[in-house]
Amino acid sequence: MSPFSQLWTTKLSDWQRGLIVAILTTPLTIIYDTVTATPMTLTFDWKKILGAAIAGGIAYILKNFFTGVQGNLLTNK
């Protein structure tokens, strides 16, 4: 059993992993905003955080949609 979906499809596990990627993106966005702020302050721009999380999760799902069963891009071979 391959951890990869067939090319042009996604499995439930792909969506679960996409959710994990979206959740993990949130603290990374907060850390990045804090480190790049002048002066360095802990900031919570929720629109930016939510946007980055959604983009990260969708990007992961799209990557799996275009990846075949052996992990090769645009082929099932």
MIZA-109051 format. One line per 5 residues: number of its first residue (from 1); their letters; for each residue x, y, z of N, C-alpha, C, O, CB. Coordinates in nm, 3 decimals. Glycine has a CB too. Example, Ala and Ser with C-alpha at 12.3 -4.5 7.8 and 13.67 -1.06 7.14 Angstrom:
// residues 2
1	AS	1.319/-0.569/0.780/1.230/-0.450/0.780/1.320/-0.330/0.780/1.424/-0.332/0.846/1.131/-0.447/0.905  1.285/-0.225/0.708/1.367/-0.106/0.714/1.290/0.003/0.787/1.341/0.114/0.804/1.408/-0.060/0.572
This chain:
// residues 77
1	MSPFS	0.084/-0.119/0.000/0.000/0.000/0.000/0.088/0.124/0.000/0.173/0.141/0.088/-0.096/0.000/0.122  0.068/0.209/-0.097/0.149/0.329/-0.113/0.092/0.444/-0.030/-0.030/0.459/-0.021/0.159/0.369/-0.260  0.179/0.526/0.030/0.128/0.643/0.101/0.081/0.752/0.004/0.021/0.851/0.046/0.235/0.699/0.193  0.109/0.734/-0.126/0.072/0.832/-0.226/-0.061/0.796/-0.291/-0.093/0.678/-0.305/0.181/0.845/-0.331  -0.137/0.896/-0.332/-0.262/0.877/-0.406/-0.230/0.854/-0.552/-0.119/0.881/-0.598/-0.357/0.998/-0.388
6	QLWTT	-0.330/0.803/-0.625/-0.318/0.796/-0.770/-0.310/0.939/-0.824/-0.360/1.033/-0.763/-0.439/0.719/-0.834  -0.245/0.953/-0.940/-0.237/1.082/-1.006/-0.378/1.134/-1.032/-0.465/1.057/-1.073/-0.156/1.072/-1.137  -0.401/1.261/-1.009/-0.529/1.332/-1.030/-0.634/1.297/-0.926/-0.752/1.324/-0.947/-0.583/1.302/-1.167  -0.595/1.237/-0.813/-0.690/1.207/-0.706/-0.627/1.244/-0.572/-0.506/1.266/-0.561/-0.731/1.056/-0.708  -0.710/1.250/-0.471/-0.662/1.265/-0.334/-0.738/1.166/-0.246/-0.851/1.128/-0.277/-0.680/1.413/-0.282
11	KLSDW	-0.675/1.126/-0.137/-0.738/1.037/-0.040/-0.768/1.117/0.085/-0.722/1.230/0.101/-0.647/0.914/-0.008  -0.846/1.058/0.173/-0.877/1.123/0.300/-0.749/1.154/0.376/-0.739/1.259/0.440/-0.970/1.035/0.385  -0.650/1.064/0.371/-0.525/1.088/0.443/-0.453/1.212/0.389/-0.383/1.280/0.465/-0.433/0.965/0.432  -0.468/1.242/0.259/-0.408/1.363/0.203/-0.469/1.487/0.267/-0.399/1.584/0.299/-0.428/1.367/0.050  -0.601/1.484/0.286/-0.669/1.598/0.349/-0.628/1.612/0.495/-0.615/1.723/0.546/-0.822/1.582/0.338
16	QRGLI	-0.609/1.499/0.564/-0.566/1.504/0.703/-0.425/1.561/0.714/-0.397/1.642/0.802/-0.571/1.364/0.766  -0.337/1.520/0.625/-0.201/1.575/0.625/-0.201/1.722/0.587/-0.123/1.801/0.640/-0.110/1.496/0.529  -0.290/1.759/0.495/-0.302/1.901/0.459/-0.345/1.985/0.577/-0.298/2.097/0.595/-0.402/1.918/0.344  -0.436/1.931/0.660/-0.479/2.000/0.781/-0.363/2.016/0.879/-0.348/2.121/0.941/-0.594/1.925/0.848  -0.281/1.913/0.892/-0.163/1.920/0.980/-0.068/2.029/0.930/-0.015/2.107/1.009/-0.091/1.783/0.986
21	VAILT	-0.045/2.034/0.798/0.042/2.138/0.741/-0.016/2.276/0.772/0.058/2.367/0.810/0.058/2.118/0.588  -0.147/2.292/0.757/-0.211/2.420/0.786/-0.194/2.459/0.933/-0.167/2.575/0.965/-0.360/2.415/0.749  -0.211/2.362/1.023/-0.197/2.389/1.167/-0.052/2.424/1.201/-0.029/2.515/1.282/-0.243/2.268/1.250  0.044/2.355/1.142/0.185/2.383/1.171/0.231/2.515/1.110/0.329/2.574/1.157/0.272/2.270/1.119  0.163/2.563/1.008/0.198/2.691/0.946/0.170/2.807/1.040/0.239/2.909/1.036/0.122/2.710/0.815
26	TPLTI	0.070/2.793/1.125/0.029/2.902/1.214/0.141/2.950/1.306/0.171/3.069/1.306/-0.089/2.858/1.297  0.206/2.863/1.385/0.313/2.914/1.471/0.432/2.967/1.392/0.500/3.060/1.435/0.359/2.805/1.565  0.458/2.908/1.275/0.569/2.958/1.193/0.541/3.101/1.147/0.633/3.184/1.142/0.592/2.867/1.072  0.417/3.131/1.113/0.380/3.267/1.072/0.396/3.364/1.188/0.447/3.474/1.169/0.235/3.270/1.020  0.354/3.324/1.307/0.368/3.410/1.425/0.515/3.436/1.455/0.554/3.549/1.483/0.299/3.345/1.548
31	IYDTV	0.597/3.331/1.449/0.741/3.347/1.475/0.804/3.439/1.371/0.882/3.528/1.406/0.812/3.209/1.474  0.771/3.419/1.243/0.826/3.503/1.138/0.789/3.650/1.158/0.874/3.738/1.147/0.778/3.456/1.001  0.661/3.676/1.188/0.617/3.814/1.212/0.689/3.876/1.331/0.724/3.994/1.329/0.466/3.819/1.234  0.712/3.797/1.435/0.779/3.847/1.555/0.925/3.881/1.526/0.974/3.986/1.568/0.770/3.745/1.668  0.994/3.793/1.456/1.136/3.812/1.428/1.160/3.929/1.332/1.260/4.001/1.344/1.196/3.684/1.370
36	TATPM	1.070/3.949/1.237/1.092/4.055/1.138/1.035/4.189/1.181/1.057/4.289/1.111/1.030/4.016/1.006  0.965/4.196/1.291/0.909/4.324/1.338/1.019/4.412/1.395/1.114/4.364/1.457/0.799/4.299/1.444  1.004/4.542/1.374/1.099/4.638/1.432/1.020/4.738/1.514/0.939/4.811/1.456/1.183/4.710/1.321  1.039/4.747/1.645/1.120/4.660/1.729/1.055/4.521/1.739/0.936/4.505/1.711/1.138/4.722/1.869  1.134/4.421/1.779/1.086/4.285/1.785/0.976/4.274/1.890/1.001/4.288/2.009/1.201/4.188/1.816
41	TLTFD	0.854/4.249/1.844/0.739/4.233/1.934/0.657/4.113/1.889/0.654/4.080/1.770/0.652/4.362/1.936  0.593/4.050/1.984/0.506/3.937/1.954/0.378/3.990/1.892/0.302/4.062/1.957/0.476/3.852/2.083  0.355/3.955/1.764/0.238/4.007/1.694/0.149/3.893/1.647/0.196/3.784/1.615/0.281/4.094/1.574  0.020/3.920/1.644/-0.079/3.824/1.598/-0.168/3.891/1.494/-0.272/3.947/1.528/-0.163/3.769/1.717  -0.127/3.885/1.369/-0.209/3.935/1.260/-0.291/3.816/1.211/-0.245/3.739/1.126/-0.121/3.999/1.143
46	WKKIL	-0.413/3.801/1.264/-0.492/3.681/1.241/-0.529/3.661/1.094/-0.537/3.547/1.048/-0.617/3.686/1.323  -0.551/3.770/1.020/-0.580/3.756/0.877/-0.461/3.696/0.803/-0.478/3.609/0.718/-0.618/3.893/0.816  -0.342/3.742/0.836/-0.221/3.690/0.774/-0.196/3.546/0.816/-0.158/3.463/0.733/-0.101/3.778/0.809  -0.216/3.515/0.942/-0.196/3.379/0.993/-0.294/3.282/0.927/-0.254/3.175/0.881/-0.213/3.376/1.146  -0.421/3.319/0.921/-0.522/3.234/0.858/-0.494/3.217/0.709/-0.508/3.107/0.655/-0.661/3.292/0.880
51	GAAIA	-0.456/3.325/0.643/-0.424/3.317/0.500/-0.306/3.224/0.472/-0.310/3.146/0.377/-0.393/3.455/0.446  -0.203/3.232/0.554/-0.086/3.146/0.536/-0.121/3.000/0.564/-0.075/2.911/0.493/0.029/3.191/0.628  -0.202/2.975/0.665/-0.243/2.837/0.698/-0.326/2.777/0.585/-0.304/2.662/0.547/-0.322/2.834/0.830  -0.420/2.853/0.533/-0.503/2.802/0.423/-0.418/2.778/0.299/-0.434/2.677/0.232/-0.617/2.901/0.391  -0.329/2.871/0.269/-0.242/2.855/0.151/-0.153/2.733/0.166/-0.134/2.659/0.069/-0.157/2.981/0.130
56	GGIAY	-0.097/2.711/0.284/-0.011/2.594/0.307/-0.087/2.464/0.292/-0.038/2.370/0.230/0.051/2.601/0.444  -0.207/2.457/0.349/-0.288/2.336/0.338/-0.331/2.307/0.195/-0.324/2.192/0.150/-0.409/2.348/0.426  -0.375/2.410/0.122/-0.416/2.393/-0.017/-0.297/2.355/-0.104/-0.310/2.272/-0.193/-0.482/2.521/-0.070  -0.181/2.414/-0.080/-0.062/2.381/-0.157/-0.026/2.234/-0.138/0.014/2.168/-0.234/0.056/2.471/-0.116  -0.039/2.183/-0.017/-0.009/2.041/0.009/-0.107/1.951/-0.066/-0.066/1.851/-0.125/-0.015/2.011/0.160
61	ILKNF	-0.235/1.985/-0.063/-0.335/1.905/-0.135/-0.308/1.908/-0.285/-0.316/1.805/-0.351/-0.479/1.957/-0.105  -0.276/2.025/-0.339/-0.246/2.036/-0.482/-0.122/1.955/-0.520/-0.118/1.892/-0.626/-0.226/2.182/-0.521  -0.022/1.956/-0.433/0.099/1.877/-0.459/0.063/1.730/-0.468/0.113/1.660/-0.556/0.205/1.901/-0.349  -0.022/1.682/-0.379/-0.063/1.542/-0.381/-0.150/1.510/-0.502/-0.146/1.398/-0.554/-0.137/1.507/-0.253  -0.229/1.606/-0.547/-0.315/1.587/-0.664/-0.233/1.565/-0.790/-0.273/1.489/-0.878/-0.408/1.708/-0.682
66	FTGVQ	-0.117/1.630/-0.798/-0.030/1.620/-0.916/0.082/1.517/-0.900/0.169/1.508/-0.986/0.030/1.755/-0.945  0.079/1.440/-0.790/0.183/1.341/-0.764/0.123/1.201/-0.776/0.015/1.175/-0.724/0.245/1.362/-0.624  0.194/1.111/-0.845/0.146/0.975/-0.865/0.178/0.882/-0.750/0.226/0.925/-0.644/0.203/0.919/-0.990  0.152/0.752/-0.771/0.163/0.652/-0.664/0.305/0.631/-0.614/0.322/0.589/-0.499/0.109/0.522/-0.711  0.406/0.657/-0.693/0.544/0.642/-0.648/0.605/0.773/-0.601/0.725/0.779/-0.573/0.627/0.584/-0.760
71	GNLLT	0.524/0.879/-0.592/0.574/1.007/-0.550/0.634/1.089/-0.663/0.696/1.193/-0.639/0.676/0.989/-0.443  0.615/1.043/-0.787/0.668/1.114/-0.904/0.566/1.215/-0.953/0.446/1.188/-0.958/0.705/1.015/-1.017  0.614/1.330/-0.990/0.527/1.438/-1.036/0.470/1.406/-1.174/0.545/1.372/-1.266/0.604/1.570/-1.041  0.340/1.417/-1.188/0.265/1.403/-1.313/0.276/1.265/-1.378/0.259/1.253/-1.500/0.311/1.505/-1.410  0.303/1.160/-1.300/0.305/1.024/-1.355/0.277/0.923/-1.245/0.310/0.946/-1.129/0.440/0.993/-1.422
76	NK	0.215/0.810/-1.283/0.193/0.700/-1.190/0.303/0.595/-1.199/0.297/0.494/-1.129/0.060/0.635/-1.217  0.403/0.617/-1.284/0.511/0.520/-1.304/0.610/0.522/-1.190/0.707/0.446/-1.190/0.583/0.545/-1.434
